[in-house]
Amino acid sequence: MRKTVLILAAVCGLVCHNSARAQKFSISTDLLGYACLGTLNAEASYSVSRYWSITAGARYNPFIFRKGDAGRQFQLRQQSYTVGARLWPWHTLSGWWFEGKLRYQEFNMGGIFSRAAKEGDRFGTGLYAGYTYMLSRHFNLEFGAGVWTGYEIYRKYSCPACGVTTSSGRGWFVLPDDIKIAVVYVF
């Protein structure tokens, strides 16, 4: 009888230990990103402790939109890569979170608010905050926003299609970033 209780306790301990460790990895996609001229995006997160997780993400938008003739096009093309760490005051993958990220972005945007266009590279860091709401054991809904700052190298054009350079330069920037409503799948 004593052996059976010890074996059951050991099996129970292993099962509980594995189920507690099971939800360490998640992938997500930002629904508002798709509304931003079809920007494809994904982010992966891995819990390294009860309060910390590390993240890596990518965004990609290759689309050009034309309003009639070729001279009336607009775009928000980009490829962007991030790595970061999140602090979860309550528990990873649920509740409030605060995040710091490093980010690289290659961009080409224009024709949206004016006929001018701008392309270049940005390198920087950002601070973000948000809340993750647990819908079920495997699905979460995430809300967040942030700001990023860094250094950019750019060229400005008179229009997105003509290729006439009006200026180029380098400089510091501060931009809003990652205003998100994301669907998260937790493994």
N, C-alpha and C positions, 0 to 999 in steps of 0.2 A: 504494500500500500504506500509506504514511504517513497519507494522508487518511482511509482506512478505519479505521485504528487510532484516530485522533483522533475521528472521528465515533462509533465504538463506545464510546470512553472518555467522551465527552460524554453519550451516551444512557444509559450505565451510571450516570454521576454523577447525571443527572436522575432516573432510576428509583430509585436508592438514596436520594437526597435526599427524594423524595416518599414512599417507603415509611417512612422514618424519621420523617417528619412526620405520617404518616397516623393514628397512634393517639394523638390528642390529646384526644378527646372521649369521654365515657362517660355512661351513664344507669344508675341502679340503683333497686332497690326492696327494702325491708327486710321479710323474711319474718316476723320476730317482731312487726313492726308490725301485720300482719294478725291475728295471734293476740291482740293487745291490743284485743279487742272490735271487730275489723274496721276498724282505722284504715288508710285508703288513704294511700299515700305514694310519693314519687318524689324522686330527687335527680340533678342533672346536674353534671358536673365537666368542667373544661377545663384542660389542661396549659399553663401559661404558660412553663415552663422544665423542665429535667431534674429539678429538685427541688421545684418548686412547682406547685400546681394551685388553681384557685378553684372553689367549689361554690355551688350554690343548690338549695334543697329546699323541699318542701311536704308537709304532712300534713293529712288531712281525715277527720273521723269524724262523720257526721250521725245515727248510729243510737241509738235508745232501745229498751231491752229491758224487757219486762213479765213479772213472775212472777205470773200469775193476774190479780188486780185492778189497777186503775190506780194505787193507792197503793203497790204493791210493784214499782216500776220501778227500773232502774239504767242508768247511762249514763257514758260517758267521751267526750263530744262535744268536738270541738276543730277549729279551723283554725289552722295554725301555719306560719310561713315563716322560712327561714334563709338566710343568706349567710355564706360563710366562706372560709378559705384553709388548705390542707394542705401540710405539709412532709413530703417523702418522702426519707429519708436515702439510699436506694439509687437508686431511679428511680421516676418517676411511674407510677401505676396498678399497682404491684406492690411487695410487701414491706411493711415497717412504715411507719406514718404517724402524724403528730400534727397536730391541727386546732384552730383557733380559729373560733368562729362568733358571729354576732349573730343574735338570735332574737326574734320576736314570736309570742305565742300568745293566742288567744281561747278560753276553755275553759268547760265546764259539766259537772261530774262529781258523781256522788253515787249513793247506794243500793248501793254495792259492798261496803264493809266496815261501814257503819252506815247508818241511814236519813237522815242529814244530807246536804246537797248544798252545793256551792260553785260559783260562776261568777264570771268576771271576765276581766281582761286581764293578761298578763305581758310584760315587756320585759327582755331580759337578754343575757348573753354566756356562752359555755361553752367548756370545754376537753375535748378528746376524743383518744383514741388507739386504734389498731387495727392489723390486719394484713390485707392483701389477697393472696389465693392465686390464682395464675393457673391456670385449668383448661384453657384453650385460647387461641388467638390472640384470640378475641372475647369469651370469657366468663371472669369472675373470681368468686370467692367472697370476701366481705368480712366480717370479724369486728371489732367495736368496742364501746366503751363510753365514757361521759363524764359530766360533771356540769355543770349550768348554774346560774347565779345571777343575780339581778336584782331588779326591783321589780314588785310586783303590786298591782292595785286589784281588790277582790273584794266579793261579798255571800255570806252563808251563809244557807241555808234549813233548816227543820226536816225537810223531805223533798223528793225530786226533783220530785214532782208537785203538791204543795199550794201552793207559792208564798208561804208564811209566812216572812218575813225574820226571822232571829234576830240577825244582826249584819252589819256591813259595815266595811270598813277598807282600809288601805294598809300595805304593809310590804315588807321584804326577804325573800327566800327563797333556799334552796339545795336543789336537787333532783337526783337521779340522772337521766340522760337517755341516749337513743340506745344502749341495750343492743341490739346489732343482729347479725343474720346476714343479709347482703344478697347478692342476685344482681346482678352488674354486667355490662352489655353494653358492650364497648369498640368504638368505630368506627375 
